[in-house]
C-alpha cells in the first residue's frame, strides 16, 4: 500500500505547485512526464511480457466495445523493445461461443535519460483506439495506461486498467484509486467479478 501513497503524494505535491498564473492543464495526468520520482512505477515491460493471462477490467467510456465480452490477452513473444500479444474476446452477436483472436504488436519506448525502460508504448492493430499509449502505473498486479481520445480538447484523458489473471477477482483498491486519481471516474467497467466471473470462465473454457 505504501506504493499508492507515495505515487499519490508525489503527484499531489507537483499538482499543488501549479500556480494560478501558470498556463497549464492542472489535471494530475498533465504532470506525469515532469514528475521524475515516479518513473519507476511507469515501467510496464515486466507486466506486458508476463506469461500470465491478462484481463481488461476497465476501459475509456469513448472506446466502442460493440458488446465484446471477457477481453483477455496472452503473450506470444517478446524481445526488447517489441512484444507480440494476442487480444481475445467473445462476441455475443455472432451467436456462438467461439473466442475471437487478433495479434497486437507492442513497442515500448524508452524515455531519454530516465531510469525507466518504458513510459509509453505504441501498438499496431488497434487503429480505432489510437497508437501511442502513455503509461500511468504498472506493477506485478495491474497496468494503467492512457488512451487519448482523438480530437478531444479540454477533456480528461481516460485510461484502461488491466490485471493479471491471479488478481482479476481481487479488489485491487489501490489500482482503482490510481485509475480514478489520474484518469477521472468516467470509465466503463469491462470486467466485474460479481457479474462476469462465472460467465467468462465458462466462455474461456469452451475456447
N, C-alpha and C positions, 0 to 999 in steps of 0.2 A: 504493500500500500504506500510505502514512502516514495515510490516512483511517481505515482499520480500527484502526490502533494508537491514533490519537487518540480515537476513539469508545470503544474498549475501556478505555483508560487513564482517561478521564474518568469512565466508569461504574464502573470498578473502585474509583476513589477515593471516589466517592459511596457505593458499596456498603460499603466498609470503614468509612465514617463512621457506619454504622448501629450504634448501641451495643446491647449485650446487653440493657440495661434498657429500651430503646425498644420500644414496641409497634408493630412494623412488619413488613411482609412483606419479608424481605430477599432476595428474588429480584431479579436485576438489572432485570427489566422493571418492577418495582414503583416504581422511582425515575426512570423516563423523564421523567415530567412535571415533576419537580423539578430535572432536570439541564438547565439552560438553554443550556449551552455546545454542546449537540448538536442544537439546534433546526434549524439549517441543514441537517442531514443527515436531517431528517424531513419535508421539503417534497416531496411526491410529485406536485405539479401538472405538472411537465415530463414526468415519466415517464408519468403517466396520460393525458396529451394527445399522446403520441408517435404519429406516423402509422405507426410500425413495428409489425408484429405482435408481440404478447406471448405468451409461453409460460408455463404454470403448471409449475414444477419440483417444488415440494413443497407439501403441504397438511397440516393437522392430522389426526392419526390418527382423531379422533372424527367427522370430516366424511364422510358416506357418499358415495362416488363412484359406486356402483352400476355399476361396470365401465366408466365413461366413460373414453375414451382421447383422447390428443392434445388437451388442453384449451387453447384459444388465445383471444385477444381482439383485436379490431380497433376503431380509433377511428371513430365515426360523426360526432360533432360535439362542440364544446366552447366554452363561453362562461362565464368565471368567475362563480360557483363551480361550475357544473354541467358534467358530462361525460357524454356518451352513448357507450357502448361495446357491442360485441357480445360474447357469450360463445359460443364454438363448440366442438363436441366430436363424437366418433364414439361411437355406442352399439352395441357388438358384439351385443347381444341382439336387435337389430331385423333381423338377417340381411341387412343391406345396408351399402354403404359411404357412404351419404349423410351429410353432416355436418349435425348439428342446430344450430340457432341461436336465441338469445334475446337480447333487448336489456336492458341494465342501465343504470339511471340512477344516476350517482355525484355526490354533492355534497361538495366538500371544505370543511372547517370551519376557520376561522382561529382560532388561539389568541389570546385578547386580549393586547395589548401584546407580542406576540412578533415575532421577525424572520422567522418562517416563515409562509408562506401556508396551510399545511395540516399540522397534526399528527395529524389523523384525518379519516376521511371516512365518510359514510353511503352505503348502497346500497339501491336498491329493485329487487326482482325476485329476491332470494335469501332468502326468509323462513325457510327451514330452517337457514340459516347465520348468522343474526343480521343486524343493521342497522348497528351502529357498529363501525368498524374502526380502532383506533389505529395510526398508522404508526410502525414501529420504525426503518427505514432506507430511504433512497432515493437513487439516483444515476443516472448515464446508462446503467447496465447492468442493475441489479436493483432490485427493490422487495420489502420485507419488511413485512408488517403483521399485527397480532394478530387472531385470530379467537376471541374469548372463548367458551368452552363454556357453554351455558345451565345454570344451577343447579350450577355447579362451585364447590366450596368447598375452599380449601387446595391446589388443583392449580395447576401452572404453566400460564400462558396460552400456548397453541400458536399458531403463525403459518403464513402462506402465503408462499411465495417465487416471484416471477415474474421472468422475464428477457426482454430484447428478443431478437428472432429472431437477430440477428447474434451474440449472445453465448450462446445457449442450449446450444451444444455445447462451450463453453469450460469450464475447471474452475471458475471463479468462486469460488475458495477463500475469499477474504475475505468474500463474501456468505454463504457457508455457515457460516463461522466466526461471523459476527454472528447468523445464524439460530440456531445452537446455543447461543451465549452468552446471548442474550436470551429464547429460546423453548424451550430444552431440546432433547433429541435424539429425543423421542417424536413424530416426524412421518413421513408417508408420502411416498415418492419417486414423484411423478406422472410425471416425465419424466427418463429416464436415457439419454444419447446412445448408450451402448453397446448398450442393449436396445431403445430405441424410435425412434431417429433414422430408420432406413430405412423402418420401417412407417408412421411419422407422415408423412414426406414423401410416401409413396405415397398415403396416405389423403387428405391435403390437396390433392394434385394432382388427384385424381379429383373433388373437390368442385366 
